[in-house]
Amino acid sequence: MRAGAGISADADPRAGAIAAARDAARALNGADVDLAVVFAAGAHLAAAEVTLENVAAELRPGALIGCGAGGVLGAGRELEAGTAVSVWAASLREGSARPFHAVVTEMAGGGMLEGMPQPSAGGALIMLTDPYSFPMDAVLDGLARDAPGVPVLGGLSSGRTPDAAAALFADDEVHDAGAVGVCLEGVEMLPCVSQGAAPLGREMTITAAEGNVIHELAGRPAVQAIEEAIAELPTAERVLVAAGLLIGIVIDGGKPEYEQGDFLVRGALGADTDTGAIAVGAGVGTGQIIRLHARDAESAGEDLRRALGLRALASGSAPPAGALVFSCNGRGQAMFGARDHDAGLVDEVLGGAPAAGFFAAGEVGPVGGRSFVHGFTATVAVFPR
């Protein structure tokens, strides 16, 4: 596999699209473009068809997907606001990319998913969705049931047109609802999900739960057990928890011990001091293991470096062919106090592999063998050569 990436902040959408596409094509050395991915912000969303037309004219891709973004990243840079476009192009060799546009039609008693292909075993999905018209959590639940083990990576669109409509790109069309994506077959993809939160304190086992409510931990009221676990923490860690308590939930149990990356991290939504129950942002069940988590810039940076390093090792001695990056729009300068943090780390740890992506309103990636929608994460699809 071979990939290239380009990014442009040119105020003219046509010129920016051409510049970014040409930079992406340059790394392919004349190879056919099987897949192009486009992330567009600012003035590009006022005339998205013009942007797509010029990217397609430069790359002539077999498949093209993309979405509107509040900010884009690529080639080690992050452009968090204003007019910008990021283009990623790949030659898949023997692999294939089947593009699709999926929508959910409301019906009595629920909705019907239309346009979503059935991924093959051993395949992978890249999906970009409109957060207002596409129930991504429910779709991921269905994929986990019907296509177990197939990784889904992507993000929720964070940019809208001047008319406040969604902007989802599939080949030469701009859609204002649903989801776009590609089914990848014969393409090796290494998912990387950095949740940007550090595990704190001891592990606890859920002994009573219902839905997303934990009633008991290790046979004690959940609120009491969590308060005791917090009291055991060093002062610096208690300060982090006070800024926002997070609960890490083990999805794939059975390990002798768990480490950062084994937990699905969710916020604590509320507590009932009368019953001792606590609600979290995910379904839970008896027997699952949890651990307190907290988020700060230092732990988020260390976690991303560690997660990327593992994928770099899995890619072999040569740097990966490329990567697609979906970073939360709450990261960037707001979290790290400096520009280009996630894009710079991807560039550094993956040895300059061509990478492009956007700042998403939610990131999609697997934890414990199935995919979820996350927040404050950096989710990366790494493609070995």
C-alpha positions, 0 to 999 in steps of 0.5 A, spaced: 500 500 500 502 507 498 499 513 501 499 521 500 497 527 504 496 534 503 493 540 507 492 547 505 489 553 508 488 557 501 482 562 502 480 560 495 476 553 495 478 551 488 486 553 489 486 550 496 483 543 493 488 543 488 494 544 492 492 539 497 490 534 492 497 535 488 501 534 495 497 528 496 498 525 489 506 526 489 507 521 494 504 516 490 509 516 484 503 516 479 500 510 482 492 509 481 488 512 487 483 507 489 481 511 495 481 519 497 478 522 503 477 529 504 476 533 510 473 541 508 472 547 513 470 554 512 469 557 505 469 549 502 463 548 505 459 554 502 461 550 495 463 543 497 461 541 490 467 545 487 472 542 492 470 535 490 470 537 483 477 539 483 480 534 488 477 528 483 480 532 477 487 531 480 486 524 483 481 521 479 480 516 485 476 510 484 472 512 491 472 518 495 469 520 501 469 525 506 465 530 511 465 537 513 469 539 519 470 545 524 478 544 523 483 539 519 489 536 520 495 533 516 502 532 514 504 534 521 499 540 522 493 542 525 488 548 522 483 548 527 479 554 524 478 558 518 478 555 511 482 549 510 482 542 506 486 536 508 486 530 503 489 523 503 490 519 497 491 511 497 493 506 492 490 499 495 494 494 491 490 488 491 485 491 496 478 495 495 474 500 497 467 500 496 464 507 498 457 508 501 452 513 503 447 510 509 441 513 512 436 511 517 428 512 515 423 513 521 418 507 521 413 505 526 416 502 532 423 504 530 428 506 524 430 502 518 437 502 516 438 503 508 445 503 504 449 500 509 453 494 506 455 488 510 462 488 511 466 481 510 469 478 515 477 480 515 474 487 512 474 494 516 469 500 515 471 507 515 465 511 517 463 519 517 457 521 520 452 527 521 451 527 529 444 529 528 441 525 523 444 518 524 444 514 530 451 511 530 451 508 537 445 504 535 448 502 528 455 500 532 451 495 536 448 492 530 455 491 527 457 488 533 452 483 533 452 482 525 459 483 523 463 481 530 470 483 530 470 488 524 473 494 526 469 501 525 473 507 525 471 514 523 468 520 526 462 525 527 462 531 522 463 537 526 462 542 520 456 545 517 454 549 511 452 556 511 445 553 511 446 549 517 446 543 513 451 537 514 456 536 509 458 528 507 461 527 501 461 520 497 464 520 490 461 527 487 455 528 491 454 532 497 449 529 502 446 533 508 444 527 512 446 520 514 453 517 514 458 516 508 464 511 508 468 505 505 468 498 506 475 496 506 477 489 503 484 486 503 487 492 506 490 491 513 488 496 518 491 497 525 486 501 529 489 505 534 484 509 540 487 513 545 482 515 550 486 520 553 485 518 560 489 515 565 487 509 570 487 511 577 487 507 584 484 500 584 480 495 580 473 494 582 468 489 580 460 490 579 456 486 583 449 489 582 447 493 576 442 495 571 442 499 564 447 504 565 446 504 573 451 501 577 448 499 584 454 495 588 461 495 587 464 489 591 458 488 594 458 495 597 454 501 595 457 504 589 458 511 591 461 509 598 466 504 594 468 510 589 468 515 595 473 510 599 477 509 592 478 516 591 480 517 598 486 512 597 489 516 591 495 521 592 493 528 593 495 530 585 490 524 583 485 527 587 485 533 584 485 530 577 478 526 579 475 533 582 476 536 575 472 530 572 470 523 574 471 518 569 469 511 569 473 506 565 469 499 564 473 493 562 469 490 555 473 484 554 474 481 561 479 475 562 485 478 563 490 477 569 491 484 569 488 490 565 492 496 563 491 503 559 487 502 553 483 496 556 478 500 559 472 504 555 472 511 558 465 514 560 463 520 564 459 519 571 453 522 569 450 522 576 449 519 583 444 517 588 446 518 595 440 515 598 441 508 594 448 509 593 447 508 585 451 511 580 450 512 573 455 512 567 455 513 560 455 506 558 451 500 559 454 496 564 453 489 567 454 484 573 461 482 573 465 487 569 471 490 572 471 498 573 477 503 575 477 510 576 480 515 570 482 522 570 484 526 564 489 531 563 494 534 557 500 530 560 496 523 560 493 524 554 499 526 550 503 520 553 497 515 552 497 517 544 504 516 544 504 509 547 498 507 543 501 509 536 508 506 538 504 499 539 502 500 532 508 502 529 511 496 532 506 492 529 507 495 522 514 492 522 521 495 521 518 500 515 514 506 517 506 505 516 504 507 509 499 512 512 494 514 517 487 517 518 486 521 524 480 523 528 481 527 533 476 530 538 475 538 537 476 538 545 483 537 544 488 541 540 490 548 543 484 548 548 487 541 551 495 542 550 496 549 550 500 548 543 499 547 536 499 541 532 500 536 538 496 530 535 498 531 528 505 532 530 505 526 535 502 522 529 508 524 524 513 523 529 511 516 532 509 513 525 516 516 522 513 521 517 507 516 514 502 521 510 496 522 515 490 526 514 484 527 518 479 532 522 477 535 529 471 531 530 464 532 534 465 524 536 470 519 534 469 512 533 474 506 534 474 499 537 475 497 545 475 490 547 473 487 540 468 492 538 467 499 536 464 505 540 463 513 539 468 516 544 469 523 546 476 527 547 480 521 544 485 521 538 483 515 534 487 513 528 487 508 522 494 506 521 495 502 514 502 498 514 505 497 507 
